[in-house]
Amino acid sequence: MPWDVIKLNDGTSIPNIAFGTWTLGNGQQSTDKVDQAISVGFNHIDTAQSYRNEYEAGIAIKESGLDRNDLYITTKYSGLNGLDIETSINNSLNNLGVKYVDLYLIHHPRLAQPDIPTAWKQMEKVKADGLAKSIGVSNFQIADLEILLASAKVKPAANQILLHPYVVGRQTPLIQYAFDNNIAIEAYSVLIPLTHQPGGPVDGPVKDIATRLDVKPEQVLLAWAKAKGVIVVTSSSKKERLEGYLAAGDIDLTPEDVNNIDNAGAIGARRMTARTVIRRAAIAALIVAVIFGICSYMGFLPSMFLLHISQSNALIATVVFFILLALKLYF
Ligand SMILES: NC(=O)C1=CN([C@@H]2O[C@H](COP(=O)(O)OP(=O)(O)OC[C@H]3O[C@@H](n4cnc5c(N)ncnc54)[C@H](OP(=O)(O)O)[C@@H]3O)[C@@H](O)[C@H]2O)C=CC1
């Protein structure tokens, strides 16, 4: 199935791939990149107050000459300059040069001030006033959604979250909770295995699938996210990559492909957890070794430690530190 639209709980439809403006910076280059994305066929632009390029995106939107109904525009309340939600959306609309956005999100639960129910009431007003067709959230966990849903008159239409194979395990309960409550999931940073964690266990299955289907690894990852039934928010500064992203809508992975990527992601996630534990233990051992070393050198015992300080303690702690360091390098 090619990229399509997903029906939201408020009856509107959202294109299931978006071009994000987070890393574009500002100025003319930013407008050019949004221009490029629209010209290759992206009709869903994802921006935010905090990306500081809504104005540049707005110029590209205007220059595209597209009818407003043919573009889907998302922006987010990022709490910039301490402004409230109503003032912020009006600023965003001015920057973007549009009368409404299709989707307005609270960028992060900690920005929902003074608390989630009060902030959500303001979001409901934004929708009632016609400034946003749909309202939603981003980076909300299950506990945040529970608080919101307890008093919401309008359910959030979507929750935009981090989703890639190394976090899919821990994000699955959140995705399931959202789906059970008819809240769509938007996935960002799907390409992390290529951009930030190359050489990890996900590389193998992704490369194998890419070779078998004669496509690029990034296309496999986007197809993987699409197979999860989520809306993909991605980006690129390169025209060929953007064309590849859109073509990835035609890639249908088998359930086995998706499982292989999930399983490799789980292995990577376990390794990362092990690394974190080892790193923390190594730091603790190093601190102990240094304290033991200093105390041993100075020949005194600080009463707060209540430990028998000797050179052999310092030696043991140092050895433990190097063993942990070796383990960390191994993992
Ligand atoms: N709600 C939130 O809190 C957040 C939302 N977002 C949204 O999601 C959008 C996308 O986020 P982002 O993390 O950039 O998403 P992606 O994971 O989709 O990464 C996009 C980047 O991947 C690079 N890339 C593509 N293919 C490869 C490859 N084969 N090897 C190496 N690099 C590759 C591109 O680089 P190149 O330009 O060179 O092609 C591009 O910079 C943001 O713009 C924003 O709209 C993002 C983060 C947080």
PDBQT file of the ligand as one rigid body, heavy atoms in Angstrom, charges set to zero:
ROOT
HETATM    1  N1  LIG A 401       7.811  15.942  18.709  1.00  0.00    +0.000 N 
HETATM    2  C1  LIG A 401       9.089  15.907  18.968  1.00  0.00    +0.000 C 
HETATM    3  O1  LIG A 401       9.539  16.058  20.134  1.00  0.00    +0.000 OA
HETATM    4  C2  LIG A 401      10.057  15.677  17.859  1.00  0.00    +0.000 C 
HETATM    5  C3  LIG A 401       9.613  15.771  16.567  1.00  0.00    +0.000 C 
HETATM    6  N2  LIG A 401      10.469  15.552  15.526  1.00  0.00    +0.000 N 
HETATM    7  C4  LIG A 401       9.932  15.728  14.153  1.00  0.00    +0.000 C 
HETATM    8  O2  LIG A 401      10.377  14.667  13.335  1.00  0.00    +0.000 OA
HETATM    9  C5  LIG A 401      11.122  15.185  12.236  1.00  0.00    +0.000 C 
HETATM   10  C6  LIG A 401      12.178  14.195  11.823  1.00  0.00    +0.000 C 
HETATM   11  O3  LIG A 401      13.076  13.999  12.912  1.00  0.00    +0.000 OA
HETATM   12  P1  LIG A 401      14.499  13.368  12.674  1.00  0.00    +0.000 P 
HETATM   13  O4  LIG A 401      15.019  12.899  13.971  1.00  0.00    +0.000 OA
HETATM   14  O5  LIG A 401      15.326  14.318  11.882  1.00  0.00    +0.000 OA
HETATM   15  O6  LIG A 401      14.051  12.143  11.763  1.00  0.00    +0.000 OA
HETATM   16  P2  LIG A 401      14.702  10.950  10.982  1.00  0.00    +0.000 P 
HETATM   17  O7  LIG A 401      15.025   9.845  11.934  1.00  0.00    +0.000 OA
HETATM   18  O8  LIG A 401      13.726  10.662   9.916  1.00  0.00    +0.000 OA
HETATM   19  O9  LIG A 401      16.085  11.475  10.421  1.00  0.00    +0.000 OA
HETATM   20  C7  LIG A 401      16.195  12.322   9.323  1.00  0.00    +0.000 C 
HETATM   21  C8  LIG A 401      17.660  12.427   9.002  1.00  0.00    +0.000 C 
HETATM   22  O10 LIG A 401      18.123  11.163   8.533  1.00  0.00    +0.000 OA
HETATM   23  C9  LIG A 401      19.195  11.385   7.685  1.00  0.00    +0.000 C 
HETATM   24  N3  LIG A 401      19.363  10.175   6.869  1.00  0.00    +0.000 N 
HETATM   25  C10 LIG A 401      18.482   9.625   6.007  1.00  0.00    +0.000 A 
HETATM   26  N4  LIG A 401      18.970   8.496   5.462  1.00  0.00    +0.000 NA
HETATM   27  C11 LIG A 401      20.202   8.327   5.993  1.00  0.00    +0.000 A 
HETATM   28  C12 LIG A 401      21.222   7.351   5.810  1.00  0.00    +0.000 A 
HETATM   29  N5  LIG A 401      21.059   6.318   4.984  1.00  0.00    +0.000 N 
HETATM   30  N6  LIG A 401      22.373   7.490   6.503  1.00  0.00    +0.000 NA
HETATM   31  C13 LIG A 401      22.559   8.536   7.341  1.00  0.00    +0.000 A 
HETATM   32  N7  LIG A 401      21.635   9.496   7.550  1.00  0.00    +0.000 NA
HETATM   33  C14 LIG A 401      20.459   9.388   6.886  1.00  0.00    +0.000 A 
HETATM   34  C15 LIG A 401      18.820  12.624   6.911  1.00  0.00    +0.000 C 
HETATM   35  O11 LIG A 401      20.004  13.295   6.558  1.00  0.00    +0.000 OA
HETATM   36  P3  LIG A 401      20.137  14.115   5.178  1.00  0.00    +0.000 P 
HETATM   37  O12 LIG A 401      19.577  15.467   5.435  1.00  0.00    +0.000 OA
HETATM   38  O13 LIG A 401      21.620  14.121   4.987  1.00  0.00    +0.000 OA
HETATM   39  O14 LIG A 401      19.403  13.334   4.140  1.00  0.00    +0.000 OA
HETATM   40  C16 LIG A 401      17.989  13.422   7.916  1.00  0.00    +0.000 C 
HETATM   41  O15 LIG A 401      18.758  14.434   8.507  1.00  0.00    +0.000 OA
HETATM   42  C17 LIG A 401      11.653  16.526  12.751  1.00  0.00    +0.000 C 
HETATM   43  O16 LIG A 401      12.017  17.399  11.699  1.00  0.00    +0.000 OA
HETATM   44  C18 LIG A 401      10.464  17.018  13.530  1.00  0.00    +0.000 C 
HETATM   45  O17 LIG A 401       9.508  17.547  12.639  1.00  0.00    +0.000 OA
HETATM   46  C19 LIG A 401      11.774  15.187  15.744  1.00  0.00    +0.000 C 
HETATM   47  C20 LIG A 401      12.272  15.092  17.018  1.00  0.00    +0.000 C 
HETATM   48  C21 LIG A 401      11.463  15.359  18.193  1.00  0.00    +0.000 C 
ENDROOT
TORSDOF 0
